[in-house]
């Protein structure tokens, strides 16, 4: 028989154990509350409080629910009139190319010949002597179809090597000295006639000064080699600006610092030292046979993958750009006297075979395709590769896709393909009329059908392609968000709207640069929304984007940026 005292002890002990297991919550390190939270989570789209412990989100809800997560050492931040969102993830950019050229004079801002003249003179004056000059950003719309001339640079710089990249990254402008040093004359063969070529005098065949795509790449390599330390320094200097813009992750579509291996080594070193404040999902360029590239991708994954860096996809190119008449179109260029549709960078058979190889190794692909024929060819190749390998789940992305035929829109969802768009191009800026004069104004007006793609059920992501662009060169997500909503350049209220039927809502635009990019890079389980259990990457905006005029979105201040639960911008 048990004694009454022992029975009472057991009862009290059980009650105490029950209490302790029921109500004690481990305190959070950081709590946001007292304002609007847009989560990018379709199951729980809004909230008013979020708690972070370590590098994870541990609570999403309201103020009363978050109270139990607040301890003596919890930092509490009031959202107020602002907006807390998931960290911006750019779905297609070039961080080394961008940061390396993000110094000095920005040629992309020179949108008239007078401004360009002044910008070039400023570059000359800032670089006295006879050394080579390199810059990028000149606007295609300032020049005729054949591009700028070498003699124009000679007039400003004299007998000096000058190499200037275009804003879209697909053309180079050379001085006469640069062409001469590179051995480019009337007898010099184009790398790929009709695809990578020098613009030439029709009578003498002498180069005029503009190289398209890979033409003149050897000249740039000889005179603008760069070095790993310079790339690392400029990338490191740019990281605080990226954080101030709200960037917490990017897919880098073509990295070289100056080599691809150097780029990954820099990311790896900065990640190990704790200095990398931006998640990097990298690419491996298709510059060799598919088998070699697949092996390289696997080797890079084994060598460089970490918490902050991971090779994500093979980067392929189906075509070029309309400015150089290298985009592959479904209808002929309207300014050509012959039936010129442009040419693909790779045959459909080779594209299909290569993607099949990658899918057989479960390696994702990311394909540059701007013209409607290039988009269709890419979809055809992906469809054939999925059928051949039976791999329906491996990720595939078609990037830019300026011109998409209506018949091809449903195929993105059907084939499990992400549609990636540099949405700041979808404005009636000067490039609109320039490209329209090449491909036809009806075609350029109906470019970037992002709303139709979203409505079809496909995954649509946004990314800047920085520093490349049709006109506006930017790495700032809020400028893309505004352009997606207004279909105008940021802050340009007087600019006519471009194809208003394809404008998206503020929420849809945010999701395209958060959740949808996470889907693109295969990280939806860990990133892309403010959801319990996910990594704590988020951005606090000074104003609520849902409450302000759309034309003010681009100028909204990023109050704080958080990566892995650490504040990397703001106090």
C-alpha positions in Angstrom: 0.0 0.0 0.0 1.4 3.4 -1.1 1.6 6.1 1.6 -0.5 9.3 1.0 2.7 11.4 1.1 4.3 9.4 -1.7 1.1 9.7 -3.8 1.0 13.4 -3.3 4.7 13.7 -4.3 4.1 11.8 -7.5 1.1 13.9 -8.4 2.9 17.2 -7.8 5.9 16.0 -9.8 3.7 15.0 -12.8 2.0 18.4 -12.7 5.4 20.2 -12.7 6.8 18.1 -15.5 3.6 18.8 -17.6 3.9 22.5 -17.0 7.6 22.7 -17.9 7.1 20.8 -21.2 4.2 22.9 -22.2 4.9 26.6 -21.9 8.6 27.5 -22.0 9.7 28.9 -25.4 13.3 29.5 -26.3 13.9 33.2 -26.9 14.5 34.5 -30.4 17.5 36.6 -31.3 15.5 39.0 -33.5 11.9 39.9 -33.6 10.1 42.1 -36.2 6.7 43.3 -35.2 4.2 46.2 -35.3 3.6 46.5 -39.0 3.0 44.7 -42.3 4.7 41.5 -43.4 4.4 40.2 -46.9 5.7 36.7 -46.8 5.6 35.5 -50.4 4.1 32.3 -49.0 0.7 31.5 -50.7 -0.4 29.5 -47.7 0.2 32.4 -45.3 0.7 35.6 -47.4 0.6 38.3 -44.6 1.6 38.6 -41.0 2.5 41.3 -38.5 5.3 39.6 -36.5 8.3 37.4 -37.3 10.8 35.8 -34.9 14.4 34.7 -35.9 16.6 32.4 -33.8 20.1 31.8 -35.2 19.8 31.5 -39.0 16.2 30.3 -39.0 12.7 31.8 -38.9 11.0 30.3 -35.9 7.7 32.2 -35.9 5.4 34.0 -38.3 2.2 35.4 -37.1 1.0 38.3 -34.9 2.2 40.3 -31.9 0.4 38.2 -29.3 1.9 35.0 -30.7 5.4 36.4 -30.9 5.4 37.6 -27.3 6.6 34.2 -26.0 9.7 34.4 -28.2 10.9 37.7 -26.6 13.6 37.2 -24.0 16.0 39.5 -22.2 18.4 39.5 -25.1 16.0 39.5 -28.0 16.4 42.5 -30.2 13.0 43.9 -31.1 12.5 46.0 -34.3 9.3 47.9 -35.1 8.1 47.6 -38.7 5.9 50.7 -38.4 4.8 52.2 -41.7 7.3 50.0 -43.5 7.1 46.5 -45.0 9.0 43.3 -44.1 9.5 41.0 -47.1 11.6 38.0 -48.0 15.1 38.8 -49.3 15.4 39.7 -52.9 16.8 37.0 -55.1 18.0 38.1 -58.6 17.3 35.3 -61.1 20.0 36.3 -63.7 22.9 38.6 -63.2 26.7 38.9 -63.6 28.2 40.0 -60.3 31.9 40.1 -61.3 31.3 41.7 -64.7 29.0 44.2 -63.1 31.2 45.1 -60.0 34.4 45.2 -62.2 32.8 47.9 -64.4 30.8 49.6 -61.7 33.4 52.3 -61.3 34.0 55.7 -62.7 31.8 57.0 -65.6 28.6 55.1 -66.3 28.2 55.1 -70.1 24.7 53.7 -69.9 23.5 57.0 -68.5 24.7 58.8 -71.7 21.5 58.5 -73.7 22.2 61.2 -76.2 25.2 61.7 -78.5 26.1 64.9 -76.6 26.1 63.1 -73.2 28.2 60.3 -74.7 30.7 62.7 -76.0 31.0 64.3 -72.6 31.3 60.8 -70.9 34.0 59.7 -73.3 36.0 62.9 -72.7 35.6 62.4 -69.0 37.1 58.9 -69.3 40.0 60.2 -71.4 40.7 63.0 -68.9 40.6 60.5 -66.0 43.1 58.2 -67.7 46.0 60.3 -69.1 48.8 58.6 -70.9 48.9 56.0 -73.6 47.6 52.9 -71.8 44.6 50.9 -73.0 41.1 52.1 -72.0 38.2 49.8 -71.2 34.7 50.7 -70.2 31.2 49.6 -71.0 27.6 50.7 -71.3 27.2 52.6 -74.6 23.7 52.7 -75.8 22.8 50.9 -79.1 20.1 53.3 -80.0 22.6 56.1 -80.5 24.0 54.5 -83.6 22.9 53.0 -87.0 22.5 49.3 -87.6 26.2 49.0 -88.3 27.2 50.4 -84.9 29.7 53.1 -83.8 32.8 53.8 -85.8 36.5 53.4 -84.8 37.3 56.9 -86.1 34.9 58.4 -83.6 37.0 57.0 -80.7 40.2 58.1 -82.6 39.0 61.7 -82.6 38.6 61.7 -78.8 41.4 59.4 -77.7 44.0 59.6 -80.5 46.2 56.7 -81.4 45.3 54.6 -78.4 43.8 51.2 -77.7 40.2 51.8 -76.6 37.6 49.0 -76.1 34.1 49.9 -75.0 31.4 47.2 -74.4 27.8 48.0 -75.2 25.1 48.2 -72.6 23.7 44.8 -73.6 27.1 43.1 -73.4 26.8 41.7 -76.9 28.9 44.2 -78.9 32.3 46.0 -78.6 33.4 49.3 -80.0 37.1 49.4 -80.9 39.4 52.2 -81.8 41.5 51.9 -84.9 44.6 51.2 -82.8 42.8 48.3 -81.0 41.8 46.8 -84.4 45.3 47.2 -85.7 46.9 45.6 -82.7 44.4 42.7 -82.9 45.3 42.1 -86.6 41.7 42.8 -87.7 41.7 44.1 -91.2 39.8 43.4 -94.5 41.2 39.9 -94.7 40.7 38.9 -91.1 38.0 36.2 -90.9 34.9 36.7 -88.7 34.7 34.1 -85.9 31.2 33.0 -87.0 29.8 34.8 -90.0 26.3 36.1 -89.3 26.6 35.3 -85.6 30.0 36.7 -84.3 31.3 39.2 -86.8 32.8 42.6 -87.4 30.7 45.3 -89.0 32.4 46.1 -92.3 32.5 48.6 -95.2 30.5 46.9 -97.9 33.0 47.8 -100.6 36.4 47.4 -99.0 35.5 44.9 -96.3 37.5 46.9 -93.8 36.2 46.7 -90.2 34.2 49.8 -89.2 34.8 49.6 -85.5 32.0 47.4 -84.0 32.4 43.7 -83.2 29.3 41.6 -82.5 29.1 38.8 -80.0 32.6 37.1 -79.8 34.2 39.2 -82.5 37.2 41.0 -81.0 37.2 38.9 -77.9 40.9 38.2 -78.4 41.6 42.0 -78.4 39.9 42.5 -75.1 41.7 39.5 -73.6 45.0 40.9 -74.7 44.6 44.4 -73.4 42.0 44.1 -70.6 43.1 40.8 -68.9 42.1 41.9 -65.4 43.5 39.9 -62.5 41.9 37.9 -59.7 42.8 40.3 -57.0 41.2 43.2 -58.8 38.0 41.3 -59.4 37.9 40.3 -55.8 38.5 43.8 -54.5 35.8 45.3 -56.7 33.3 42.5 -55.9 34.0 43.0 -52.2 33.5 46.7 -52.5 30.2 46.2 -54.2 28.8 43.8 -51.6 27.6 46.5 -49.2 25.8 48.3 -52.1 24.1 45.0 -52.9 23.0 44.6 -49.3 21.8 48.2 -49.3 19.7 47.3 -52.4 18.1 44.4 -50.5 19.8 41.7 -52.5 20.3 38.5 -50.4 20.8 36.0 -53.3 21.6 35.8 -57.0 21.8 33.4 -59.9 25.1 34.4 -61.6 24.7 33.5 -65.3 28.3 33.9 -66.5 31.1 34.4 -64.0 34.7 35.2 -64.8 37.2 36.8 -62.4 38.9 36.6 -64.9 38.3 32.8 -65.2 35.3 30.8 -64.1 37.4 28.9 -61.6 38.8 32.2 -60.2 35.2 33.4 -59.7 34.2 30.3 -57.6 37.5 30.5 -55.7 36.8 34.1 -54.7 33.2 33.2 -53.6 34.5 30.3 -51.6 37.2 32.3 -49.8 34.8 35.1 -48.9 32.2 32.6 -47.8 34.7 30.8 -45.5 35.9 34.1 -44.0 32.3 35.2 -43.4 32.6 38.2 -45.7 30.1 37.0 -48.3 26.8 38.6 -47.6 25.1 37.4 -50.7 24.0 33.8 -51.6 25.5 32.8 -54.9 23.9 30.2 -57.2 26.5 30.0 -60.0 26.6 28.7 -63.5 29.1 26.7 -65.6 29.4 28.0 -69.1 29.0 25.6 -72.0 32.4 26.2 -73.7 33.3 22.6 -74.5 31.5 19.3 -75.3 28.6 18.4 -73.1 30.4 15.5 -71.5 33.3 17.8 -70.5 31.0 20.5 -69.1 28.9 17.9 -67.2 32.2 16.7 -65.6 33.3 20.2 -64.8 29.9 21.0 -63.2 30.2 18.0 -60.9 33.8 18.9 -60.0 32.8 22.5 -59.2 30.0 21.2 -57.1 32.3 18.9 -55.1 35.0 21.7 -54.7 33.0 24.9 -54.2 29.6 24.0 -52.8 28.9 25.5 -49.3 26.2 27.2 -47.3 26.6 30.4 -49.3 27.8 29.2 -52.7 26.5 26.5 -55.0 26.9 25.7 -58.8 23.3 25.6 -60.0 23.1 25.2 -63.8 24.8 24.9 -67.1 24.6 28.2 -69.0 23.8 27.8 -72.7 23.1 30.4 -75.4 20.5 29.8 -78.1 20.9 33.2 -79.8 22.2 36.8 -79.4 20.4 40.1 -79.3 18.3 42.1 -81.8 20.5 45.1 -81.7 23.2 43.2 -83.5 20.7 41.2 -85.6 21.9 38.1 -83.8 18.6 37.2 -82.1 16.9 34.3 -83.8 13.4 35.4 -84.8 10.2 33.7 -86.1 9.7 36.4 -88.7 12.4 38.3 -90.6 14.1 41.5 -89.5 12.1 44.3 -91.0 15.1 46.4 -91.9 16.7 43.7 -94.0 16.4 43.4 -97.7 16.7 39.6 -97.6 14.9 37.0 -95.5 17.1 37.5 -92.4 15.7 35.7 -89.4 19.0 35.8 -87.5 20.9 32.6 -86.8 20.9 30.4 -83.7 24.2 30.2 -81.7 23.8 26.4 -81.7 21.9 24.0 -83.9 18.7 22.5 -82.6 20.2 19.0 -82.9 23.2 20.0 -80.8 21.1 21.9 -78.3 18.9 18.9 -77.8 21.8 16.5 -77.5 23.6 18.6 -75.0 20.5 19.2 -72.8 19.8 15.5 -72.9 23.4 14.9 -71.6 22.9 17.3 -68.7 19.4 15.9 -67.8 20.8 12.4 -67.8 23.2 13.6 -65.1 20.4 15.5 -63.3 22.1 18.9 -64.0 19.9 21.9 -64.5 20.2 24.2 -67.6 19.8 27.9 -68.0 19.4 29.0 -71.6 19.8 32.5 -73.1 17.0 32.9 -75.7 15.7 36.3 -76.9 14.1 35.7 -80.3 10.9 33.8 -80.7 12.6 31.1 -82.8 15.3 30.7 -80.1 12.6 30.4 -77.4 10.7 27.8 -79.4 13.9 25.9 -80.2 14.9 25.8 -76.5 11.4 24.6 -75.5 11.6 21.9 -78.2 15.0 20.8 -77.0 13.9 20.6 -73.4 10.8 18.6 -74.3 12.9 16.1 -76.3 15.5 15.8 -73.5 12.8 15.2 -70.9 11.2 12.5 -73.1 14.6 10.9 -73.9 15.8 10.8 -70.2 12.4 10.5 -68.5 13.7 13.3 -66.1 10.7 15.6 -65.7 12.0 17.2 -62.4 15.4 18.5 -63.3 15.3 22.3 -63.4 15.3 24.2 -66.7 15.2 28.0 -67.2 14.9 30.1 -70.4 16.3 33.5 -69.8 15.2 36.9 -71.1 12.7 35.5 -73.7 11.8 39.0 -75.1 9.7 37.6 -77.9 7.5 34.6 -77.1 4.8 33.4 -79.5 1.4 33.0 -77.9 1.4 29.3 -78.9 4.6 28.7 -76.8 3.4 30.3 -73.6 1.5 27.2 -72.2 4.6 25.1 -72.9 6.6 26.6 -70.0 4.3 25.2 -67.4 3.7 21.9 -69.3 7.5 21.3 -69.6 8.3 22.5 -66.0 10.4 25.4 -67.4 11.0 28.7 -65.5 10.5 31.8 -67.5 13.2 34.4 -66.5 12.9 38.0 -67.6 14.9 41.2 -67.1 11.7 43.1 -66.6 13.2 46.6 -66.5 13.6 46.2 -70.3 9.8 46.2 -70.6 9.5 50.0 -71.0 9.2 52.4 -73.9 12.7 53.6 -73.4 14.9 54.6 -76.4 15.8 50.9 -77.0 12.1 50.2 -77.6 12.1 52.3 -80.8 15.6 51.2 -81.8 14.8 47.5 -81.5 11.4 48.1 -83.1 13.0 49.5 -86.2 14.8 46.1 -86.5 12.1 43.6 -85.6 8.9 45.5 -86.1 7.0 47.8 -83.7 4.1 45.3 -83.2 6.6 42.7 -82.1 8.5 45.0 -79.7 5.2 46.3 -78.2 4.1 42.8 -77.3 7.5 41.7 -75.9 7.9 40.3 -72.3 4.4 38.7 -71.9 5.0 38.0 -68.2 1.4 38.3 -67.0 0.3 35.8 -69.6 3.1 33.4 -68.5 2.1 33.7 -64.9 -1.6 33.1 -65.7 -0.6 30.0 -67.7 0.7 28.5 -64.4 4.4 28.8 -65.2 7.1 29.9 -62.8 8.1 33.5 -63.8 11.2 35.1 -62.2 12.8 38.5 -62.6 16.5 39.3 -62.7 18.4 42.4 -63.9 21.1 40.8 -66.1 23.4 43.5 -64.6 25.4 45.1 -66.0 23.9 44.1 -69.4 20.7 45.7 -70.5 18.6 46.9 -73.4 18.7 50.3 -71.8 18.6 50.6 -68.0 21.6 48.9 -66.4 20.9 48.3 -62.7 21.3 45.7 -60.0 18.6 47.2 -57.7 15.5 45.0 -57.3 13.2 47.9 -56.5 13.8 49.3 -59.9 12.7 46.0 -61.5 9.7 45.8 -59.2 8.5 49.2 -60.2 9.0 48.5 -63.9 7.1 45.3 -63.6 4.1 47.1 -62.1 4.1 50.3 -64.2 5.7 49.0 -67.5 7.7 52.3 -67.5 11.2 53.2 -66.5 11.4 53.9 -62.8 10.2 57.4 -61.9 9.2 58.3 -65.5 5.6 59.2 -65.0 5.4 60.9 -68.4 6.6 57.8 -70.3 3.7 56.0 -72.1 2.9 52.6 -70.6 4.2 49.6 -72.7 1.6 46.9 -73.2 -0.3 47.6 -69.9 -2.1 44.2 -70.2 1.2 42.5 -69.2 1.7 44.7 -66.0 1.7 42.7 -62.7 0.7 43.6 -59.2 3.1 44.6 -56.5 2.7 41.3 -54.8 3.3 39.3 -58.0 6.4 41.4 -58.7 7.8 40.7 -55.2 7.1 37.0 -55.5 8.9 36.9 -58.9 12.1 38.1 -57.1 11.7 36.0 -54.0 9.7 32.7 -54.1 9.9 32.2 -57.8 13.7 32.7 -58.0 14.0 30.2 -55.1 12.0 27.7 -57.2 14.2 28.4 -60.2 17.4 27.5 -58.2 15.8 24.6 -56.4 15.7 26.2 -52.9 12.0 26.6 -52.2 12.3 24.5 -49.1 14.9 26.9 -47.6 14.5 30.3 -49.2 12.1 32.6 -51.0 9.5 33.3 -48.4 9.1 34.2 -44.8 8.0 30.8 -43.5 8.8 28.9 -40.3 11.8 26.7 -40.7 13.3 28.6 -43.6 16.6 30.5 -43.6 16.2 34.0 -42.2 16.9 36.2 -45.3 14.6 39.3 -45.3 14.4 42.9 -46.1 12.8 45.8 -44.2 11.5 48.6 -46.3 11.0 52.1 -45.0 7.6 52.3 -46.8 4.9 49.8 -47.5 5.0 49.2 -51.2 1.3 48.3 -51.2 0.4 51.8 -49.9 2.6 54.1 -51.9 2.2 55.3 -55.5 3.8 52.7 -57.8 6.1 55.4 -59.3 7.8 55.8 -55.9 8.7 52.1 -55.4 12.2 52.6 -56.9 13.1 55.4 -54.4 12.0 53.5 -51.3 14.8 53.1 -48.7 15.9 49.7 -47.7 16.1 50.1 -43.9 17.6 46.7 -43.1 18.8 43.6 -44.9 19.1 40.3 -43.0 21.0 37.2 -44.3 21.1 34.0 -42.3 19.7 35.9 -39.4 22.6 38.4 -39.4 22.0 42.1 -40.2 24.2 42.9 -43.2 22.8 46.3 -43.9 21.2 48.9 -41.5 21.3 49.1 -37.8 
